[in-house]
């Protein structure tokens, strides 16, 4: 219902960078802000919905449709789009009347959203959530799977593969306070359970405005840290005695469903098997990372079905190195000085990467690489790196950006490995969303929209005792996935998990571990390794799909973290066939699998060793591909590299350390045996720390 408060305006937000990889946009900001960061002394912002002309005076009902309908023209939008509705809806949390979620919803066809109660009961509808935590879902709408796409020149184009073409679709900013959603200073969510309760409250009011939604199949979709949000929201819906919606499926893309180690660190070796380009196809370096993985207890063995019961709790990387913990313990008084020093070092380092190295510099780099290798050879067997500890992904990234061409010339995109472009063409949703004409047309609050909000859990920020870097107090969803799968199956709701093969930070191996750790249908994990080709409408193989006992899994080739952006047509077909539909391809039926199995897809990873790596800046793109003999030698090595390194049985870091339960074309070919110096022993050590901190605070959209 309407709320009358004095509006405020914080002014327009800064422009964000591009292509659009939302995470990369804040790289430098995060580097400079995270060390020693605390919100404990900060006064959190309050925000509230804005009452526009024509707002109804009573509680939510169909009469609000006219108010929420977007009738004003939108700046720079010349493409025809479906009828849409937008605004803030209360979550009805007692004592917090200004706590709302903001939505922008689009009809599949005229009249589908405004249908009366009980109508169109077989027609699906969906909600899309981005992650963060703290990321606005309008990033997804305007750069991934919505009807409007922001381009580098700030123009806006249509999207032939927008998800609203298949179902009525809502992009919702949540939790409260994120994007155009609102919250009072004391009203931010305490944990994921409260987030789920808020979302159920929002849905209860949404279906009052659009009554047909209450009985139509509801599909809750999202990506990244929404891999935490969605299971908790689904749990809240399924545990509500009379839920406001009819949950049909949840779909999680590149989701952070496990612990920090479980979605970031555990996949490092699998990533190197997939993209050996990262280490220049260097076999010794691969063996090093494989040993470190074993020392950390991250080399989990997946079997089909899974044997041995649930996996042990993964070791937190934060407990494996004093170097990073010393940095994290810096007090606030030292923070400003450290930021200034770090800014200077980062600026210097980044500027160096844009300059082609001379022969002398190349020789010096190779010598440092050899020093790094000699350091490894002189260590006792079973020694964990004292600087990086179990921050294996961070060490891999440091390796690439310092010594592996072409990442040395550009940037390492953690969400799309083949993309080494730096800088990229800017694409900035904030310019569009913070235009007063847009804000008015979309009934948005008088606040500055930003892609990312720093305090989704209020004053709970930084690393929790359980090892969550964002202040999220809740247990990770992997802990209750078996229960969720059981409840979902009993109530007729399916679970879909999909991944992009080029995502390094939230890579597919982590999702496969979650599945194999989950008991569903009375069996732990899948009984067969996924190996059925996933095809698009043209008959092209675009990945792998597998289905068993109410869980569907897909792995997309040539796709990064943002699958609908990387492969929009393939994602669109997958939405139609497997999320909204019930395509049986990949379904285990007794001893058979619908669609068959391809033996070439039965490995532990989907090789991308022949993939081109793109580099350059803006629209000037070149690419490099490894020589065929390099690839052949690597594949021969991979065929025999199966023995787990033997540890010193007296080592305290041995087994059992876990506890408890782009596109482009151009020139360039070849790839050498590039390595990396051990930065902890050099003047670049602070850059390494920045990389580690960066990974901890990546905005997982």
Residue pairs with C-beta under 8 A, 6 or more apart in sequence:
1 56
1 57
1 58
1 59
1 60
1 90
2 51
2 55
2 56
2 57
3 48
3 49
3 51
3 97
3 98
4 51
5 48
5 98
7 50
7 445
7 446
8 446
8 447
9 446
9 447
9 448
10 447
10 448
11 448
12 430
12 434
12 448
13 430
13 434
13 448
13 449
13 450
14 430
15 426
15 428
15 430
15 431
16 22
16 25
16 26
16 426
16 428
16 429
16 430
16 451
17 24
17 25
17 423
17 424
17 426
17 427
17 428
18 24
18 25
18 152
18 423
18 424
18 425
18 426
18 427
18 428
19 152
19 419
19 421
19 424
19 425
19 427
19 662
20 139
20 143
20 150
20 427
20 429
20 565
21 413
21 415
21 416
21 419
21 424
21 562
22 135
22 139
22 143
22 451
22 452
22 699
22 701
23 414
23 415
23 561
23 698
23 699
23 700
23 701
24 411
24 413
24 415
24 424
25 451
26 451
26 452
26 699
27 694
28 346
30 693
30 694
30 697
30 698
30 699
31 342
31 346
31 690
31 693
31 694
32 339
32 342
32 343
32 346
33 339
33 697
34 693
34 694
34 696
34 697
35 327
35 328
35 330
35 335
35 338
35 339
35 342
35 693
36 328
36 329
36 330
36 331
36 332
36 334
36 335
36 338
37 335
37 461
37 462
38 332
38 461
38 462
39 454
39 455
39 458
39 459
39 461
40 459
41 332
42 455
42 459
43 185
44 185
44 188
44 455
44 458
44 459
45 177
45 185
46 98
46 183
46 184
46 185
47 98
47 177
47 182
47 183
47 184
47 445
47 447
48 98
48 100
48 182
48 184
48 445
49 87
49 88
49 98
49 100
49 182
49 445
50 443
50 444
50 445
50 446
52 67
52 440
52 443
54 66
54 67
55 67
56 63
56 64
56 67
59 208
60 89
60 90
60 205
60 208
60 209
61 208
61 209
62 114
62 116
62 208
62 209
62 210
62 211
64 208
64 209
65 85
65 113
65 114
65 209
65 210
67 87
67 443
68 85
68 86
68 87
68 209
68 443
69 83
69 84
69 85
70 83
70 84
70 85
70 86
70 104
70 441
70 442
70 443
71 441
72 437
72 440
72 441
73 437
73 441
74 156
74 432
74 437
74 438
74 441
75 432
75 435
75 437
75 438
76 154
76 155
76 156
76 432
77 148
77 156
78 156
79 147
79 148
79 156
79 157
79 158
80 158
81 106
81 147
81 148
81 158
82 106
82 107
82 108
82 109
82 110
82 147
82 164
83 106
83 107
83 110
83 113
84 104
84 105
84 106
84 107
85 103
85 104
85 105
85 113
85 210
86 102
86 103
86 104
86 105
86 441
86 442
86 443
86 444
87 102
87 103
87 442
87 443
87 444
88 100
88 101
88 102
88 180
88 181
88 182
88 443
88 444
88 445
89 100
89 101
89 102
89 103
89 202
89 205
89 206
89 209
90 97
90 99
90 100
90 201
90 202
90 205
91 99
91 100
91 101
91 176
91 197
91 198
91 199
91 201
91 202
91 205
92 201
92 204
92 205
93 99
93 187
93 194
93 197
93 198
93 201
95 187
96 176
96 183
96 184
96 186
96 187
98 182
98 183
98 184
98 187
99 176
99 182
99 183
99 184
99 187
99 198
100 176
100 181
100 182
100 183
100 202
101 172
101 173
101 174
101 175
101 176
101 181
101 198
101 199
101 202
102 172
102 173
102 179
102 180
102 181
102 182
102 444
102 445
103 170
103 171
103 172
103 173
103 206
104 138
104 141
104 170
104 171
104 442
105 113
105 168
105 169
105 170
105 171
105 210
106 146
106 147
106 162
106 164
106 168
106 169
106 170
107 113
107 114
107 164
107 168
108 123
108 164
108 165
108 166
108 167
108 168
108 169
112 120
112 123
112 168
112 212
113 168
113 210
113 212
113 213
114 210
115 211
115 212
116 211
116 212
117 211
117 212
117 214
117 215
118 211
118 212
118 215
119 212
120 212
120 216
121 212
121 215
121 216
122 216
122 217
123 167
123 168
123 216
123 217
124 166
124 167
124 168
124 216
124 217
124 218
124 219
124 248
124 580
125 167
125 168
125 169
125 170
125 213
125 216
125 217
125 218
125 219
126 163
126 167
126 168
126 169
126 170
126 218
126 219
126 220
126 221
126 579
126 580
127 169
127 170
127 171
127 172
127 218
127 219
127 220
127 221
127 222
128 137
128 140
128 141
128 145
128 146
128 163
128 169
128 170
128 171
128 172
128 221
128 222
129 137
129 140
129 172
129 174
129 220
129 221
129 222
129 223
129 226
129 229
129 230
130 136
130 137
130 139
130 140
130 222
130 223
130 224
130 226
130 701
131 222
131 223
131 224
131 225
131 226
131 227
131 228
131 229
131 256
131 700
131 701
132 178
132 224
132 225
132 452
132 453
132 456
132 470
132 699
132 700
132 701
133 175
133 225
133 228
133 229
133 456
133 457
133 470
133 472
133 700
134 178
134 452
134 453
134 454
134 455
134 456
134 470
134 699
135 178
135 224
135 225
135 451
135 452
135 453
135 699
135 700
135 701
136 173
136 178
136 179
136 180
136 449
136 450
136 451
136 452
136 453
137 171
137 172
137 173
137 174
137 179
137 222
138 171
138 173
138 179
138 180
138 429
138 433
138 449
139 429
139 451
139 701
140 146
140 171
140 222
140 223
140 564
140 701
141 147
141 148
141 171
142 148
142 149
142 150
142 156
142 429
142 432
142 433
143 149
143 150
143 427
143 429
143 562
143 565
144 562
144 564
144 565
145 159
145 161
145 162
145 163
145 564
145 565
145 568
145 571
146 159
146 162
146 163
146 164
146 169
146 171
147 158
147 159
147 162
147 164
147 165
148 156
148 157
148 158
148 159
149 156
149 157
149 158
149 159
150 156
150 427
150 428
150 429
150 432
151 157
151 427
152 425
152 426
152 427
154 428
154 431
154 432
156 432
159 568
160 568
161 564
161 568
161 569
161 571
161 572
162 169
163 169
163 564
163 572
163 575
165 572
166 572
166 575
166 576
166 580
167 219
167 580
168 213
170 206
172 202
173 179
173 180
173 181
174 181
174 195
174 198
174 199
174 202
174 229
175 181
175 188
175 189
175 195
175 198
175 229
175 456
176 182
176 183
176 187
176 188
176 189
176 198
177 183
177 187
177 188
177 453
177 455
177 456
178 453
178 456
179 449
179 450
179 453
180 433
180 442
180 444
180 445
180 447
180 449
182 445
182 447
186 458
188 455
188 456
188 457
188 458
189 195
189 198
189 456
189 457
189 458
190 457
190 458
190 460
190 473
191 457
191 472
191 473
191 474
192 228
192 229
192 232
192 472
192 474
193 232
193 236
193 474
195 229
195 232
195 233
196 232
196 233
196 235
196 236
196 237
197 236
199 229
199 233
199 236
200 233
200 236
200 237
200 240
200 243
200 244
203 237
203 244
203 245
204 244
206 213
206 244
207 213
207 214
207 244
207 245
213 245
214 244
214 245
214 246
215 246
216 246
217 246
217 248
217 249
218 245
218 246
218 247
218 248
219 248
219 249
219 250
219 251
219 579
219 580
220 230
220 233
220 234
220 247
220 249
220 250
220 251
221 230
221 250
221 251
221 252
221 253
221 579
222 229
222 230
222 251
222 252
222 253
222 255
223 252
223 253
223 254
223 255
223 561
223 562
223 563
223 701
224 253
224 254
224 255
224 256
224 506
224 561
224 700
224 701
225 255
225 256
225 700
225 701
226 252
226 255
227 252
227 254
227 255
227 256
227 257
227 263
227 477
227 506
228 255
228 256
228 257
228 472
228 474
228 476
228 477
230 250
230 252
230 255
231 250
231 252
231 257
231 477
231 480
231 481
231 484
232 474
232 477
234 247
234 250
234 484
234 488
234 493
235 480
235 484
235 487
237 243
237 245
237 247
238 247
238 484
238 487
238 488
238 491
238 493
239 487
247 488
247 491
247 493
248 492
248 493
248 494
249 493
249 494
249 495
249 496
249 579
250 488
250 493
250 494
250 495
250 496
251 496
251 497
251 498
251 579
252 495
252 496
252 497
252 498
253 498
253 499
253 500
253 563
253 564
254 498
254 499
254 500
254 503
254 506
254 508
254 511
254 561
254 562
254 563
255 263
255 497
255 506
255 511
256 263
256 476
256 506
256 700
257 263
257 476
257 477
257 478
257 481
257 497
257 510
257 511
257 514
258 266
258 314
258 476
258 477
258 478
258 510
258 513
258 514
259 313
259 314
259 316
259 466
259 467
259 468
259 476
259 478
260 316
260 317
260 318
260 467
260 468
260 469
260 696
261 296
261 298
261 314
261 315
261 316
261 317
261 390
261 467
262 314
262 476
262 478
262 510
262 513
262 514
263 505
263 506
263 507
263 510
263 511
264 393
264 505
264 506
264 510
264 695
265 296
265 298
265 314
265 317
265 390
265 391
265 392
265 393
266 293
266 298
266 300
266 314
266 509
266 510
266 513
267 393
267 504
267 507
267 508
267 509
267 510
268 289
268 293
268 298
268 392
268 393
268 396
269 286
269 289
269 290
269 293
269 298
269 299
269 392
270 507
270 508
270 509
270 604
270 605
271 278
271 393
271 396
271 417
271 504
271 507
271 509
272 278
272 279
272 286
272 289
272 396
273 604
273 605
273 607
273 638
274 501
274 605
274 606
274 607
274 608
274 609
275 417
275 418
275 502
275 504
275 608
275 609
275 611
276 286
276 609
276 634
277 404
277 417
277 609
277 611
277 613
277 626
277 671
278 396
278 399
278 400
278 404
278 407
278 417
279 285
279 286
279 289
279 396
279 399
279 400
279 404
279 674
279 675
279 676
280 403
280 404
280 405
280 671
280 672
280 673
280 674
280 675
281 609
281 626
281 630
281 631
281 633
281 634
281 671
281 673
282 673
282 674
282 675
283 634
283 637
283 641
284 373
284 376
285 373
285 399
285 675
285 676
286 637
286 641
287 641
287 645
288 376
289 392
289 395
289 396
290 299
290 641
290 644
290 645
291 382
291 645
292 384
292 385
292 388
292 390
292 392
292 395
293 299
293 392
294 644
294 645
294 647
294 655
295 382
295 383
295 384
295 390
295 647
295 651
295 653
295 654
295 657
296 315
296 317
296 320
296 384
296 389
296 390
296 392
296 653
296 657
297 312
297 314
297 315
297 655
297 656
297 657
297 658
298 314
298 315
298 390
298 392
299 644
300 311
300 513
302 512
302 513
302 516
302 525
302 529
302 604
303 516
303 525
304 516
304 525
304 526
304 527
304 528
304 529
305 523
305 524
305 525
305 526
305 527
306 516
306 517
306 524
306 525
309 524
310 517
310 524
310 661
311 513
311 516
311 517
311 658
312 658
312 659
312 660
312 661
313 658
313 659
313 660
313 661
314 658
315 390
315 657
315 658
315 659
316 390
316 467
317 389
317 390
317 391
317 392
317 467
318 324
318 325
318 328
318 463
318 467
319 389
319 467
320 384
320 389
320 390
320 391
321 385
321 386
321 387
321 388
321 389
321 390
321 391
322 386
323 386
323 387
323 388
323 389
323 680
323 689
324 389
324 391
324 689
324 692
324 693
327 689
327 693
328 462
328 463
328 693
330 338
341 686
342 686
342 690
345 686
345 687
345 690
346 687
346 690
349 684
349 687
353 401
353 408
353 409
353 410
353 411
353 422
354 409
354 422
356 409
357 365
357 408
365 403
365 677
366 675
368 403
368 677
368 682
369 403
369 674
369 675
369 676
369 677
370 675
371 677
371 678
372 675
372 676
372 677
372 678
373 675
375 678
375 681
380 648
381 645
381 646
381 647
381 648
382 645
382 647
382 648
382 651
382 653
382 654
383 651
383 653
384 390
384 653
385 395
385 678
385 680
386 680
387 678
387 679
387 680
387 681
387 685
387 688
388 394
388 395
388 680
388 688
388 692
391 692
391 695
393 414
393 504
393 505
393 695
394 688
394 691
394 692
394 694
394 695
396 504
397 412
397 414
397 691
397 695
398 676
398 679
398 687
398 688
398 691
399 675
399 676
400 407
400 408
400 412
400 676
401 407
401 408
401 411
401 412
401 691
402 408
402 676
402 677
402 679
402 684
403 674
403 675
403 676
403 677
404 674
404 675
404 676
405 624
405 671
405 672
405 674
406 420
406 613
406 615
406 622
406 624
406 668
407 420
407 613
407 615
408 674
409 420
409 422
409 615
410 420
410 421
410 422
410 615
410 616
410 617
411 420
411 421
411 422
412 420
413 419
413 420
413 421
413 560
414 503
414 504
414 505
414 561
414 695
414 698
415 502
415 503
415 504
415 505
415 506
415 560
415 561
415 562
416 500
416 502
416 503
416 560
416 561
416 562
416 566
416 662
417 502
417 503
417 504
417 560
417 608
417 613
418 502
418 608
418 611
418 612
418 613
418 614
418 662
419 560
419 614
419 662
420 613
420 614
420 615
421 614
421 615
421 616
421 617
421 618
421 621
421 662
421 664
422 615
422 617
423 617
423 618
424 617
424 618
425 618
425 619
429 449
429 451
430 449
430 450
430 451
432 438
433 439
433 444
433 449
434 448
434 449
438 444
439 446
439 449
451 699
452 699
454 461
455 461
456 470
457 470
457 471
457 472
457 473
460 471
460 472
460 473
461 470
461 471
462 469
462 471
463 469
463 696
464 471
464 472
464 473
466 473
466 475
468 474
468 476
469 696
469 697
470 697
477 484
477 514
478 514
478 517
478 518
481 514
481 517
481 518
482 518
482 519
482 520
484 495
485 495
485 518
485 519
485 520
485 550
485 551
486 520
488 494
488 495
488 550
489 520
489 521
489 549
489 550
494 550
494 551
494 552
495 550
495 551
495 552
496 551
496 552
496 553
496 554
496 578
496 579
497 511
497 514
497 515
497 551
497 552
497 553
497 554
498 553
498 554
498 555
498 556
498 563
498 574
499 507
499 508
499 511
499 553
499 554
499 555
499 556
499 563
500 508
500 555
500 556
500 559
500 560
500 561
500 562
500 563
500 566
500 567
501 508
501 543
501 555
501 556
501 557
501 558
501 559
501 606
501 608
502 558
502 559
502 560
502 566
502 608
502 611
503 559
503 560
503 561
505 561
505 695
505 698
505 700
506 561
506 700
508 555
509 605
511 553
512 553
515 525
515 526
515 551
515 553
516 524
516 525
516 526
517 524
517 525
518 524
518 525
518 551
519 525
520 548
520 549
520 550
520 551
521 548
521 549
521 550
523 549
526 546
526 548
526 551
526 553
526 588
527 548
527 588
528 546
528 548
528 588
528 593
528 597
529 602
530 544
530 545
530 546
530 553
530 555
530 586
530 601
531 544
531 546
531 593
531 597
531 598
531 599
531 601
531 602
532 544
532 545
532 546
532 585
532 586
532 593
532 594
532 595
532 596
532 597
532 598
532 601
533 541
533 543
533 544
533 545
533 595
533 596
533 598
533 601
534 541
534 542
534 543
534 544
534 545
534 554
534 555
534 556
534 570
534 574
534 585
534 586
535 541
535 542
535 585
536 542
536 569
536 570
536 573
537 569
537 573
541 557
542 556
542 557
542 558
542 567
542 570
543 554
543 555
543 556
543 557
543 559
543 570
543 606
544 554
544 555
544 586
544 601
544 606
545 552
545 553
545 554
545 578
545 585
545 586
545 595
546 552
546 553
546 554
546 586
546 588
546 593
547 553
547 584
547 585
547 586
547 587
547 588
548 587
548 588
552 578
552 586
554 574
554 578
555 606
556 563
556 566
556 567
556 570
556 571
556 574
557 606
557 608
558 566
558 567
558 611
559 566
559 567
559 570
559 571
560 566
561 701
562 701
563 570
563 571
564 571
564 572
577 583
577 585
584 594
584 595
585 594
585 595
586 593
586 594
586 595
587 593
587 594
607 635
609 626
609 631
609 634
609 635
610 625
610 626
610 631
611 625
612 623
612 624
612 625
613 623
613 624
613 625
614 621
614 622
614 623
614 662
614 663
614 664
615 621
615 622
615 623
615 624
615 668
616 622
616 664
616 666
620 666
621 662
621 663
621 664
621 665
621 666
622 664
622 666
622 667
622 668
623 664
623 665
623 666
623 667
623 668
624 668
624 669
624 670
624 671
625 668
625 669
625 670
625 671
626 670
626 671
627 669
627 670
627 671
630 670
630 671
647 654
647 655
648 654
677 684
679 685
679 687
679 688
680 688
